Amino acid sequence: MKLVGIEAMNVFPGTTFVDVRKLAEHRQLDLTRFENLLMKEKTVALPHEDPVTFAINAAKPLIEVLSPEEKDRIEMVITCTESSFDFGKSMSTYCHDLLGLNRNCRLFEVKNACYSGVAGLQIAVNFILSQVSPGAKVLLLATDISRFIIEEGGDALTLDWSFAEPSGGAGAVAILVSDNPQILQIDVGANGYYGYEVMDACRPNPDSEAGDSDLSLLSYLDCCEKAFLEYQKRVEGCSYDKTFDFLAMHTPFGGMIKGAHRNLMRKLVKAKPPQIEADFEARVIPGLKYCQRVGNIMGATTMLSLASTIDHGNFDKPKRIGIFSYGSGCCSEFFSGVASAESQQKIRQQDILNQLDSRYEMSMQEYEKLLVSSNTVKFGTRNVVLDTEIFRAARNQLVKPTLFLCEIKEFHREYQWIG
């Protein structure tokens, strides 16, 4: 069997965050209901941050360690996002240029709500498996932001945003896919996918979301079950509780994952509550730890959960991870791969925990200021010079050079490294 999977992986969790409990209290939300979110923090995107800056800050450490020959073997750059700022021009073009990659390269973008990252991964995996260009690599950039915007002098839309605001995050995961899978070896052909049309969530305009949260939860539960059952049909002898040492799942918020896991344990394993809770702690919690601190980063969230699983799990021997992705609208997929102690060592070299701890915590007053100032870069902005000093305290806390958006000139975006 040909080897394929993730050669290298890094997370960029942003530069700034808010404590979501403080935010819930500030918005006067029902704290009893809030506890069910299982959220702790959420990254917020500053006005001079966009999906490109997040993607490049995630990818740069992976590209820097490649030899010139290895770098030139990147023959495809895929940006996976629902936060693109152009209906035609792909963000992959900006990323390709900023990373100085070979021009003999395919550049394109994938959109399918929160499923986009896994959609891009499967495209990359099948390109490598095709062997049309032996030794080639694919750079996958799953990058998304939630940018809550209010006009100056307006009121925060507490009712409309409700529990979406505390869970909506920002971040990126960069992945190199190749025939040298040092992080995750994909189980080739072990895929169950399931999709249908449902209006559970959408972005009717680029800077806001709409939908039915209850319908979204039900659709997620339905797809998680049906995608796994399709996987089980294709993989002889597979069982939900025995086949996978860990489970990494798309995490809009932790409570949804707990519900999906409980549903499958009840239906497929006939497990009782104590067994379900113990299994959740052992197999699922490792994948939630980063998600609880970054929030829902849409197309990148499944990959964030995978990175968290490998970083926090016990890999004293090679272990199989079951991976589930869901994107509203909807499409879903359950697939799997094997990670090892070497995988964990390589993930930990990126020092993702330190990246999380180094972010600047915004006060509620600063956060409200952000909601107004983010209006300067709303979708369709033609010309603007960004003030990277507007949140000076966050800038002072940078621990390494970080890419920021500095100007939009006739729709073209210009970037600079700061720090």
KOLLUM-674331 format. One record per residue (C-alpha): residue in one letter; x, y, z. Coordinates in nm, 4 decimals, always signed. Example, Ala and Ser with C-alpha at 12.3 -4.5 7.8 and 13.67 -1.06 7.14 Angstrom:
# residues 2
  residu        c1        c2        c3
       A   +1.2300   -0.4500   +0.7800
       S   +1.3670   -0.1060   +0.7140
# end
This chain:
# residues 419
  residu        c1        c2        c3
       M   +0.0000   +0.0000   +0.0000
       K   +0.1281   +0.3463   -0.0893
       L   +0.2020   +0.5749   +0.2055
       V   +0.0282   +0.9109   +0.2213
       G   -0.0653   +1.1563   +0.4913
       I   +0.0492   +1.4565   +0.6888
       E   +0.4226   +1.5216   +0.6784
       A   +0.4192   +1.8413   +0.8867
       M   +0.1583   +2.0441   +1.0715
       N   +0.1341   +2.3719   +1.2608
       V   -0.1368   +2.5791   +1.4251
       F   -0.1550   +2.9577   +1.4446
       P   -0.4017   +3.0450   +1.7229
       G   -0.3878   +3.4223   +1.6719
       T   -0.2442   +3.7011   +1.8809
       T   -0.5403   +3.8024   +2.0970
       F   -0.8180   +3.6301   +2.2898
       V   -1.1062   +3.6898   +2.5260
       D   -1.2177   +3.4794   +2.8200
       V   -1.5552   +3.3486   +2.7051
       R   -1.7027   +3.3272   +3.0534
       K   -1.6295   +3.6963   +3.1032
       L   -1.7886   +3.7593   +2.7632
       A   -2.0984   +3.5579   +2.8575
       E   -2.1311   +3.7560   +3.1795
       H   -2.0808   +4.0807   +2.9883
       R   -2.3592   +3.9828   +2.7466
       Q   -2.5781   +3.8684   +3.0396
       L   -2.6251   +3.5232   +2.8909
       D   -2.7749   +3.2311   +3.0804
       L   -2.4611   +3.0959   +3.2512
       T   -2.6211   +2.7573   +3.3172
       R   -2.6647   +2.7104   +2.9449
       F   -2.3217   +2.8608   +2.8812
       E   -2.1535   +2.5844   +3.0847
       N   -2.2784   +2.3322   +2.8290
       L   -2.0583   +2.4933   +2.5641
       L   -1.7443   +2.3563   +2.7338
       M   -1.5571   +2.6645   +2.6095
       K   -1.2797   +2.8592   +2.7859
       E   -1.1331   +3.1171   +2.5470
       K   -1.1742   +3.2355   +2.1919
       T   -0.9252   +3.3960   +1.9582
       V   -1.0392   +3.7265   +1.8110
       A   -0.9160   +3.8667   +1.4810
       L   -0.7790   +4.2211   +1.4958
       P   -0.8668   +4.4598   +1.2092
       H   -0.5159   +4.4128   +1.0669
       E   -0.5482   +4.0331   +1.0681
       D   -0.7245   +3.8367   +0.7956
       P   -0.7358   +3.4746   +0.6744
       V   -0.4109   +3.5246   +0.4803
       T   -0.2145   +3.6476   +0.7837
       F   -0.3422   +3.3547   +0.9904
       A   -0.2528   +3.1072   +0.7140
       I   +0.0972   +3.2451   +0.6576
       N   +0.1774   +3.2630   +1.0288
       A   +0.0805   +2.8949   +1.0527
       A   +0.2711   +2.7895   +0.7396
       K   +0.5963   +2.9841   +0.7727
       P   +0.7585   +2.7556   +1.0371
       L   +0.6873   +2.4534   +0.8150
       I   +0.8349   +2.6131   +0.5035
       E   +1.1432   +2.7553   +0.6762
       V   +1.2827   +2.4116   +0.7646
       L   +1.2544   +2.2725   +0.4103
       S   +1.5568   +2.2576   +0.1852
       P   +1.5288   +2.4542   -0.1430
       E   +1.4733   +2.1237   -0.3242
       E   +1.1964   +2.0172   -0.0843
       K   +1.0324   +2.3591   -0.1033
       D   +1.0246   +2.3370   -0.4830
       R   +0.8341   +2.0079   -0.4603
       I   +0.5276   +2.1906   -0.3268
       E   +0.3167   +2.1639   -0.6413
       M   -0.0233   +2.2576   -0.5020
       V   -0.1449   +2.5208   -0.2552
       I   -0.5041   +2.4823   -0.1365
       T   -0.6713   +2.7432   +0.0826
       C   -0.9745   +2.6052   +0.2653
       T   -1.2025   +2.8746   +0.4034
       E   -1.5434   +3.0326   +0.4289
       S   -1.3851   +3.3703   +0.5131
       S   -1.2443   +3.4649   +0.1726
       F   -1.2544   +3.8348   +0.0844
       D   -1.2936   +3.7909   -0.2923
       F   -1.5496   +3.6038   -0.5003
       G   -1.2951   +3.5248   -0.7735
       K   -0.9318   +3.5635   -0.6729
       S   -0.8148   +3.2805   -0.4509
       M   -0.6315   +3.3603   -0.1277
       S   -0.3891   +3.0839   -0.2244
       T   -0.2273   +3.3323   -0.4651
       Y   -0.1367   +3.5669   -0.1785
       C   -0.0127   +3.2746   +0.0325
       H   +0.1945   +3.1313   -0.2519
       D   +0.3595   +3.4705   -0.3096
       L   +0.4272   +3.5499   +0.0579
       L   +0.5889   +3.2093   +0.1103
       G   +0.8058   +3.2408   -0.2023
       L   +0.6990   +2.9109   -0.3569
       N   +0.7771   +2.7652   -0.6991
       R   +0.5561   +2.9062   -0.9760
       N   +0.5029   +2.5588   -1.1214
       C   +0.2225   +2.5139   -0.8728
       R   -0.1554   +2.4711   -0.8716
       L   -0.3306   +2.7442   -0.6681
       F   -0.6962   +2.7237   -0.5738
       E   -0.9507   +2.7580   -0.2948
       V   -1.2096   +2.5214   -0.1449
       K   -1.5327   +2.6359   +0.0191
       N   -1.7768   +2.4058   +0.1918
       A   -1.8490   +2.5591   +0.5327
       C   -1.6606   +2.3772   +0.8099
       Y   -1.5966   +2.0721   +0.5901
       S   -1.3573   +2.2658   +0.3637
       G   -1.0372   +2.1676   +0.5472
       V   -1.1066   +1.7960   +0.5172
       A   -1.2288   +1.8396   +0.1584
       G   -0.8908   +1.9992   +0.0805
       L   -0.7066   +1.7258   +0.2663
       Q   -0.8779   +1.4525   +0.0644
       I   -0.7955   +1.6351   -0.2619
       A   -0.4320   +1.6514   -0.1499
       V   -0.4239   +1.2859   -0.0421
       N   -0.5611   +1.1679   -0.3750
       F   -0.3157   +1.3851   -0.5701
       I   -0.0273   +1.2207   -0.3852
       L   -0.1785   +0.8722   -0.4305
       S   -0.2216   +0.9301   -0.8046
       Q   +0.1593   +0.9440   -0.8407
       V   +0.1279   +1.1748   -1.1420
       S   +0.4211   +1.3638   -0.9892
       P   +0.6156   +1.1286   -0.7602
       G   +0.7668   +1.3030   -0.4585
       A   +0.5404   +1.6091   -0.4834
       K   +0.3978   +1.7830   -0.1769
       V   +0.0749   +1.9760   -0.1182
       L   +0.0475   +2.2751   +0.1143
       L   -0.2973   +2.2837   +0.2713
       L   -0.3996   +2.6051   +0.4498
       A   -0.7247   +2.5805   +0.6463
       T   -0.7921   +2.9323   +0.7700
       D   -1.1060   +3.1031   +0.8971
       I   -1.2131   +3.3968   +1.1107
       S   -1.5337   +3.5097   +1.2784
       R   -1.5430   +3.8866   +1.2558
       F   -1.8314   +4.0258   +1.4580
       I   -1.8960   +4.3815   +1.3421
       I   -2.1090   +4.6668   +1.4735
       E   -2.1307   +5.0211   +1.3498
       E   -1.9881   +5.2906   +1.5752
       G   -2.2623   +5.4189   +1.8012
       G   -2.4684   +5.1023   +1.7563
       D   -2.5564   +4.8320   +2.0044
       A   -2.4060   +4.4851   +2.0191
       L   -2.6524   +4.2374   +1.8712
       T   -2.6805   +4.0342   +2.1900
       L   -3.0000   +3.8578   +2.0872
       D   -2.8857   +3.7654   +1.7348
       W   -2.5326   +3.6664   +1.8311
       S   -2.6441   +3.4849   +2.1492
       F   -2.4249   +3.1793   +2.1970
       A   -2.2514   +3.2054   +1.8572
       E   -2.0368   +3.4948   +1.9746
       P   -1.8603   +3.3079   +2.2606
       S   -1.7832   +3.0100   +2.0363
       G   -1.6859   +3.1857   +1.7113
       G   -1.3064   +3.2000   +1.6913
       A   -1.0234   +3.2681   +1.4480
       G   -0.7161   +3.0681   +1.3510
       A   -0.5399   +2.8554   +1.0930
       V   -0.3831   +2.5141   +1.0536
       A   -0.1101   +2.4585   +0.7933
       I   -0.0412   +2.1057   +0.6704
       L   +0.2092   +1.9525   +0.4312
       V   +0.0678   +1.6416   +0.2644
       S   +0.3106   +1.3964   +0.1038
       D   +0.4209   +1.0347   +0.0747
       N   +0.6270   +1.0821   +0.3929
       P   +0.3527   +1.0902   +0.6598
       Q   +0.5498   +1.1685   +0.9749
       I   +0.2494   +1.3202   +1.1593
       L   -0.0450   +1.1082   +1.0422
       Q   -0.0514   +0.8111   +0.8069
       I   -0.3899   +0.8102   +0.6371
       D   -0.5836   +0.4831   +0.6228
       V   -0.6291   +0.4735   +0.2447
       G   -0.9834   +0.3897   +0.1370
       A   -1.1205   +0.4071   +0.4907
       N   -1.3727   +0.6855   +0.4384
       G   -1.7396   +0.7291   +0.5080
       Y   -1.9035   +1.0404   +0.3680
       Y   -2.2586   +1.1654   +0.3958
       G   -2.4312   +1.4839   +0.2823
       Y   -2.7591   +1.6460   +0.1851
       E   -2.9157   +1.9922   +0.1517
       V   -3.0177   +2.1529   +0.4798
       M   -3.0455   +2.5201   +0.5789
       D   -2.8884   +2.4831   +0.9223
       A   -2.6278   +2.7597   +0.8862
       C   -2.5083   +2.9878   +0.6091
       R   -2.3353   +3.3185   +0.5387
       P   -2.5909   +3.5188   +0.3389
       N   -2.3452   +3.8065   +0.3505
       P   -1.9712   +3.7700   +0.4069
       D   -1.9485   +3.9319   +0.7505
       S   -2.2268   +3.7509   +0.9338
       E   -2.3880   +3.4111   +0.9718
       A   -2.7504   +3.3042   +0.9837
       G   -2.9222   +2.9781   +1.0589
       D   -3.1048   +2.7544   +1.3003
       S   -2.8824   +2.6353   +1.5853
       D   -3.1160   +2.3519   +1.6850
       L   -3.1351   +2.2256   +1.3270
       S   -2.7554   +2.2487   +1.3021
       L   -2.7148   +2.0328   +1.6120
       L   -2.9557   +1.7719   +1.4778
       S   -2.7870   +1.7702   +1.1378
       Y   -2.4451   +1.7287   +1.3026
       L   -2.5706   +1.4324   +1.5082
       D   -2.7310   +1.2738   +1.2034
       C   -2.4201   +1.3136   +0.9882
       C   -2.1832   +1.1916   +1.2574
       E   -2.3817   +0.8693   +1.2866
       K   -2.4427   +0.8136   +0.9148
       A   -2.0853   +0.8984   +0.8070
       F   -1.9485   +0.6542   +1.0635
       L   -2.1918   +0.3805   +0.9544
       E   -2.0727   +0.4282   +0.5950
       Y   -1.7101   +0.4038   +0.7160
       Q   -1.8010   +0.0866   +0.9060
       K   -1.9524   -0.0624   +0.5885
       R   -1.6234   -0.0093   +0.4047
       V   -1.3870   -0.1211   +0.6814
       E   -1.4379   -0.4811   +0.7786
       G   -1.4488   -0.5512   +1.1521
       C   -1.4646   -0.1839   +1.2522
       S   -1.6371   -0.0840   +1.5750
       Y   -1.6861   +0.2642   +1.7194
       D   -1.5527   +0.1789   +2.0647
       K   -1.2688   -0.0624   +1.9801
       T   -1.1134   +0.0443   +1.6491
       F   -1.0012   +0.3966   +1.7462
       D   -0.7694   +0.4889   +2.0302
       F   -0.8728   +0.8545   +1.9955
       L   -1.1444   +1.0577   +1.8252
       A   -1.0779   +1.4007   +1.6709
       M   -1.3969   +1.5775   +1.5709
       H   -1.5068   +1.9057   +1.4221
       T   -1.5765   +2.1165   +1.7305
       P   -1.8148   +2.4130   +1.6978
       F   -1.8127   +2.3927   +2.0787
       G   -1.7247   +2.1099   +2.3150
       G   -2.0803   +2.0423   +2.4239
       M   -2.1836   +1.9462   +2.0698
       I   -1.9041   +1.6888   +2.0540
       K   -2.0055   +1.5461   +2.3876
       G   -2.3596   +1.5036   +2.2578
       A   -2.2474   +1.3388   +1.9330
       H   -2.0174   +1.0989   +2.1158
       R   -2.2895   +1.0116   +2.3675
       N   -2.5355   +0.9460   +2.0838
       L   -2.3020   +0.6984   +1.9109
       M   -2.2015   +0.5247   +2.2336
       R   -2.5681   +0.4740   +2.3228
       K   -2.6809   +0.3550   +1.9795
       L   -2.3831   +0.1551   +1.8588
       V   -2.2198   +0.0336   +2.1803
       K   -2.5267   +0.0244   +2.4091
       A   -2.3078   +0.1883   +2.6732
       K   -2.4327   +0.3216   +3.0072
       P   -2.3612   +0.6791   +3.1280
       P   -2.0501   +0.5970   +3.3395
       Q   -1.8872   +0.4122   +3.0498
       I   -1.9768   +0.6941   +2.8096
       E   -1.8261   +0.9577   +3.0393
       A   -1.5056   +0.7587   +3.0924
       D   -1.4709   +0.7003   +2.7173
       F   -1.5260   +1.0712   +2.6469
       E   -1.2474   +1.1633   +2.8907
       A   -1.0065   +0.9064   +2.7475
       R   -1.0630   +0.9308   +2.3726
       V   -1.2233   +1.2699   +2.3011
       I   -1.0989   +1.5220   +2.5573
       P   -0.7399   +1.5265   +2.4181
       G   -0.8812   +1.6634   +2.0914
       L   -1.0873   +1.9333   +2.2635
       K   -0.8105   +2.1088   +2.4547
       Y   -0.6999   +2.3448   +2.1765
       C   -1.0551   +2.3925   +2.0474
       Q   -1.1659   +2.5073   +2.3942
       R   -0.9087   +2.7863   +2.3788
       V   -0.9403   +2.9003   +2.0154
       G   -1.3101   +2.8584   +1.9388
       N   -1.4753   +2.7381   +1.6219
       I   -1.2432   +2.8132   +1.3285
       M   -1.4756   +2.6562   +1.0751
       G   -1.2759   +2.4820   +0.7999
       A   -0.9704   +2.4492   +1.0236
       T   -1.1414   +2.3116   +1.3349
       T   -1.1204   +1.9401   +1.2553
       M   -0.7478   +1.9772   +1.1894
       L   -0.7115   +2.1791   +1.5123
       S   -0.8731   +1.8908   +1.6994
       L   -0.6360   +1.6458   +1.5298
       A   -0.3313   +1.8517   +1.6322
       S   -0.4651   +1.8695   +1.9883
       T   -0.5224   +1.4926   +1.9960
       I   -0.1675   +1.4141   +1.8854
       D   -0.0197   +1.6687   +2.1272
       H   -0.2192   +1.5550   +2.4326
       G   -0.2740   +1.1822   +2.3762
       N   -0.0615   +0.8914   +2.4974
       F   +0.1296   +0.7567   +2.1976
       D   +0.3520   +0.4984   +2.3630
       K   +0.2822   +0.2917   +2.0508
       P   +0.1249   +0.3758   +1.7116
       K   -0.2440   +0.4501   +1.7610
       R   -0.5379   +0.4973   +1.5308
       I   -0.7394   +0.8208   +1.5364
       G   -1.0962   +0.8370   +1.4081
       I   -1.1594   +1.1779   +1.2513
       F   -1.4988   +1.3358   +1.1829
       S   -1.5657   +1.6533   +0.9866
       Y   -1.8991   +1.8303   +0.9414
       G   -1.9809   +2.1357   +0.7316
       S   -2.3195   +2.3051   +0.7440
       G   -2.5364   +2.2855   +0.4414
       C   -2.4229   +1.9990   +0.4583
       C   -2.1407   +1.7520   +0.3976
       S   -1.9600   +1.5259   +0.6419
       E   -1.6868   +1.2640   +0.6458
       F   -1.5465   +1.0084   +0.8869
       F   -1.1958   +0.8815   +0.8110
       S   -0.8929   +0.7674   +1.0049
       G   -0.5166   +0.7551   +1.0327
       V   -0.2341   +0.6371   +1.2532
       A   -0.0077   +0.8577   +1.4662
       S   +0.2948   +0.7624   +1.6760
       A   +0.5405   +0.8933   +1.9329
       E   +0.7347   +1.0503   +1.6448
       S   +0.4151   +1.2306   +1.5398
       Q   +0.3774   +1.3741   +1.8873
       Q   +0.7406   +1.4806   +1.9012
       K   +0.7087   +1.6655   +1.5693
       I   +0.3850   +1.8384   +1.6715
       R   +0.5402   +1.9486   +1.9993
       Q   +0.8315   +2.1063   +1.8127
       Q   +0.5828   +2.3725   +1.6992
       D   +0.5211   +2.4681   +2.0643
       I   +0.1504   +2.5312   +2.0072
       L   +0.0771   +2.5513   +2.3806
       N   +0.3238   +2.8392   +2.4142
       Q   +0.1604   +3.0111   +2.1178
       L   -0.1728   +2.9910   +2.2985
       D   -0.0273   +3.1149   +2.6267
       S   +0.1483   +3.4078   +2.4539
       R   -0.1700   +3.5670   +2.3198
       Y   -0.2881   +3.8964   +2.4681
       E   -0.6104   +3.8832   +2.6725
       M   -0.8511   +4.1619   +2.5810
       S   -1.0684   +4.3320   +2.8366
       M   -1.4385   +4.3646   +2.7583
       Q   -1.3861   +4.7367   +2.6944
       E   -1.1119   +4.6603   +2.4404
       Y   -1.3283   +4.3920   +2.2844
       E   -1.6186   +4.6343   +2.2362
       K   -1.3755   +4.8762   +2.0719
       L   -1.2676   +4.5948   +1.8407
       L   -1.6261   +4.5317   +1.7270
       V   -1.6441   +4.8908   +1.6032
       S   -1.2957   +4.9095   +1.4506
       S   -1.3395   +4.5812   +1.2610
       N   -1.5876   +4.7684   +1.0426
       T   -1.2876   +4.9224   +0.8611
       V   -1.2099   +4.5935   +0.6851
       K   -1.5569   +4.4590   +0.6173
       F   -1.6096   +4.2665   +0.2935
       G   -1.5562   +4.4732   -0.0207
       T   -1.3244   +4.7341   +0.1331
       R   -1.1461   +4.9030   -0.1576
       N   -0.8923   +5.1322   +0.0064
       V   -0.7771   +5.1558   +0.3663
       V   -0.4536   +5.1938   +0.5618
       L   -0.4631   +4.9794   +0.8746
       D   -0.3423   +5.1094   +1.2077
       T   -0.1356   +4.8251   +1.3553
       E   -0.0886   +5.0381   +1.6686
       I   -0.4597   +5.0371   +1.7549
       F   -0.4105   +4.7492   +2.0004
       R   -0.0540   +4.8307   +2.1009
       A   -0.0624   +4.6074   +2.4090
       A   -0.1314   +4.3027   +2.1915
       R   +0.1494   +4.4004   +1.9554
       N   +0.3929   +4.4403   +2.2461
       Q   +0.3230   +4.0830   +2.3507
       L   +0.4380   +3.9256   +2.0216
       V   +0.7097   +3.6663   +2.0794
       K   +0.8224   +3.6357   +1.7152
       P   +0.7775   +3.8167   +1.3817
       T   +0.4120   +3.8020   +1.2811
       L   +0.2487   +3.8898   +0.9500
       F   -0.0211   +4.1592   +0.9520
       L   -0.2350   +4.3300   +0.6908
       C   -0.1126   +4.6876   +0.6519
       E   -0.3095   +4.8286   +0.3591
       I   -0.5782   +4.7603   +0.1011
       K   -0.5050   +4.9546   -0.2161
       E   -0.7603   +4.9267   -0.4968
       F   -0.8725   +4.5962   -0.3434
       H   -0.5173   +4.4546   -0.3453
       R   -0.3964   +4.3508   +0.0001
       E   -0.0480   +4.4390   +0.1215
       Y   +0.1188   +4.2785   +0.4206
       Q   +0.4163   +4.3360   +0.6502
       W   +0.6056   +4.1447   +0.9184
       I   +0.6031   +4.3023   +1.2640
       G   +0.7947   +4.2044   +1.5759
# end
